[in-house]
Amino acid sequence: MAATHDSAAAPERPARPSSIAELRAVAQPPEVRGRRNAEHWTASLYLRELSPYLTWMLLKTRISANGVTGLMILVGWSTAAALLIPGIWGALLALILGQLQMLVDCCDGEVARWRRTSSPAGVFLDKVGHYSTEALIPIALGIRAAAWPFDTPEDYLWTTLGTLLALLIVLNKALNDMVHVARANAGLTKLADTHGESAPTHSLVATLRRAARFVPFHRLYHSVELTMIAFVAAVIGLFVGQPEVDRILVVVLVPLAFLALIGHFVAIMASKRVRS
């Protein structure tokens, strides 16, 4: 959720806002709140209501917007590490840290917009944070499914499935960035973050995409959703037993991730995004 605009030529702004309302007006303009893809549903639901209060405190320090993004990265990595704690407590800690990561993710862009320090470096660090976190979480899920101590070579199946899940998730995320790179290399303008640009032009693909809205399994692979699923699995495991539930979870997520990857690729190829 890093800011991408550059306002270096604008008039000087005070180091700190005079009120939360002023901060919200500057750091959460309509073009930010109205983004279709860049805003996670938790941000729209409640995190953007809380983030100005954390941003207010961050603006009282000397931490830069990129420093806040670095903090977001560390929280994301800690989310994955928490899943290595066996049982429900590790899953609960990961659930909390996953929400905290998204809160901090809101704040880095808000700090950048207030201080007018948006830069490509901030966008790059934001990508590093999300890519690395969403690769580490499924790897941690695979380790949870294997359970400690490992029995070799049997438990390598679960760690391998976790790594495969991480690869599929990262490839799926990379498809969107590949679109931007392809358009830039072709000399096309930057895509608007609107439904019309991403809507499939092929009728069959459009029908399948509308059907996917009723069973949106393709949205399960963000760090927030993955930690929620891991927590639910941990709760069920209290009654059914572990690591059986974690193993079922990994086995189900891998083919769904592959299906989401293929569907995403087909939707891109059938849309205006890669058309000149």
N, C-alpha and C positions, 0 to 999 in steps of 0.2 A: 504494500500500500504506500510505497515511497512516492513522494512528489516528483514530477517530471518537468515542471515548467521552470522558467528562469526569469526572475524579476529583479535582476541586479541593478537595472537602471531606474527602478522605482524610488520614490522618496524614502528617507530614513524612517525607520519604525522604532518605537521604544524597545528596549531590551526585554521588557516584560509587559504583558497586556494589563490593562487596568481592571478588567473583569473577565469572567468566564464567557460572558456573552460576546465581548469583543474578540476574544481568542477563537471562539467557535465561528464567528463570522469570517475571520481571516483563514483559519486552519481547516475549516470544513465548508468550503464554498459549494454551491450547487453542482458544479462540474465534478466534484469529488464524490459527493453523496449520491449522485445520479449515475455513476459508472456501473455498467451492466456486469462486467466480468471482474473488474479489479477489486470489488468489495465482496468480502465473504458474508454469508448470511448472518453470522454472529455479529459482524460490525453493524449491519443494518438493524439488527434486532435490539442490541443493547450496548455493544462495545463503544460505538461512537458517542453514546450518551455519557460514558464513563471516561473516555480517553482525554477530554480536555482537562480534567482534574489532575491526571498524571502528567500531562504535557505542561500544565501550569507549574508543577513542582520541578520538572526537568528544566524548564526555562530559568529557574532560579539558580541553576548550576551552570558550570562551564562545559558540560557535555555537548558535543556536536550532534547534529542529526545522524551523521554516520556512526557516531559512538552509540547512539540509541539503537541503530540497526545492528551494531555489533552485539549489544545487549540482547536484542531479539534473537540473534543467532545462538547465543549461549543458552537462552531459555529453551529454544527449540531442541538443541542437543541434549539438554537436561531432561526434556520430555521423553526422548527416546531412551535415555539412560534409566529413567524411573521405571520403565517397563521391564527392566532386567531384575527388579525386585520381585520375588515370587509372590503369588497370591493377590488378594484384592487391594492391598495397600499400595503396591507399586502401580497398579492400574488406576487407582484413585488419584495418586500423586501425578501421574501422567495426564489424567483428565484435567486437573487444575492447572498444571503447567502449560498444557495445550491452549487453554483459554488465555492464560497470562501472555503467552507468546503473541497471540493475535491482538491483545490489548497493546502491547509494546509496539507491535507492527503498525498499529494505527498512529502511535505517537511519533514515530520517526518522521513521517511525512508532515505531521502537524508542526513539529519543531522546525523542519526545513521550510515550510511555507511561512511561518511567522518570522524566521530569521532571514528568509530569502537566500537560503544556502543550498537549494536543490542542485543536484549534479548527476552526471552519468554514473559516477562512483557510487552514489547512494542507491541508484536503481540496480546496479550490478551487485552490491552487497545484499540488497533485498532478495534478489534472485538466488544468490548463494545460500541465504538463510532458508528459504523455502525448499529449494532443491535438496539440500543436504538433510534437512529435518525429515522431509517426506521420503528420503531414501533410508535414513537410519531407523525410523519407526518400524517399517515392515521387517527389517533385519532383526530388530529387537523382538518383534512378534514371533519370528522364526525360532529365536533362542528360547523364548518362553515356551513355545510348543515342544521344543526338544527337552526342556526341563534339565535341571542340574542335579546330580552329575550326569554328563553325557555317557550314553552307551554307544560305542563305536562298533560298526559303521552305521547302525540303525538310525541314530538320531541325526546323522548328517542329512537325511531326507528332509527334515524340518528346517534346518538352517539353510539348506539349498533352496527350498520353497520360499523361505523368507527373503533370500537374496534375489530370487527370480521375481518375486512380487515387487521388490524395490526397483528392479530394472524396468519392469512394465510401467510402474507409476512415474518414474523419471522420464521415460520415453514419451508417455502421454502428456506430461507437462511440457516437454521440449517441443512438441508439435506446434503449440501456439507461438513459441519464439521462432521456430523455423519459418512460420508464415511471415513474420515481420522481417526476418533476414532475407527471405526470398523476394518480398516486395521491395525492400530497400535496394537489393542488388539489381532488380529489374527497373529501378528508377520510378517506382510507383509511390503515391502518397501514403502517409501513415493511415492505418485503418481507424475509423471512428468506432468507439466502443458502443455500438448499437446493435439491435437485433437484426436489422435489415442487412447489415454487412455479413453476418455469420449465417443467415438463414439459407438452407440448401435450396438450390434452384431446381433440382430433380425431384419430381413429385413423389417417387417411391421413398427416397431418402428423407424427404420432408415428413412423410407419413410415419416412418419409423422413428424419427426424432420426436414427433408429437407423442407417439406411444411411449417413448422412454420417459416422458415426464410423469407418467403414472407409476413407473417403477424406476426411480432415478438412481440405479446402482452405480452409474458412472460418477456420481458425486461422493462416493464413499472414500475416496483416496486422498483427501486433504488431511493434514495432521489433526485437525479438530475432529473430523468424523472418525478417523482411525482410532483416536484415543477414546472416543465415546463407545465405539464398537468393542474395543479391548476391555473397557470397564464393564460393559454389559456381559461380555463373555466371562469375566472374572466373577461377577455376581452369580451367573448361572453355574459356574464351576463350583461354587460353595455347596450347591445341592447335588450336582451331577458328578462332580469330580474333575480334577485336573491331573495331567495336562490334556485330557481328552477333548475338552471344549476348545482350548486354544488350538489344538491340532485340526479340529473340524473348521475353525475359523480360517486358518491359513489355507486349507484345502479349498474352501469356498471362495475366498478372496482372489486366489490366483487366476482361475479361469474367467471370473467376472472382470478382473483387471485386463486380461487379454481381449475380452469382448469389447470393453470400453475403449481400449487402444485402437482396435480395428474400426469401431464405430466412429471415433473421433477423426481418424484419418479419412474415412469415406465422407464424413460430413464436411471436412475442409475442402476436399477435392470437388465436392458438389456445390460449393458456395462461391460467392463472388470474391472471397478473400485471396484466391490465387489466380484470379482472372485479370487480364490487363484491360 
